[in-house]
Amino acid sequence: MISLSERAVEKVKYYAGQIPGAAGKPLRIFMQGGCCPSCQYGFTFDDHQDGDTVIEQGGITVLIDPMSAPYLADATVDFVEGREGAGFVVESPNVVPSCGCDLSPSQE
């Protein structure tokens, strides 16, 4: 369904140890808002809810809600650091801007 790079897994583990209340909770990845002008993805540590897709990878658990699952199918998540800043980047072959603006939605 979704795969995380080694860098992304390590950052999830790091943040789980740094954010109060996150220890022991799975990471939830979800679609946030629409895709114009670019898709927004949310990341939070959360409890399992009915209907969630649960993915285990690299010692972490990822949750995806039923509404976000079709958009995140076959997506890859990486963590990048550069001059513009640092953050998680999602590349999904299933997300196309709904306005037809032909922008490549890929990062939060």
Secondary structure, DSSP 4 states (H G I P E B T S, - for coil): -EEE-HHHHHHHHHHHHHSTT-TTPPEEEEEES--SSS-EEEEEE----TT-EEEEETTEEEEE-TTTHHHHTTEEEEEEEETTEEEEEEE-TT---TT-------B-
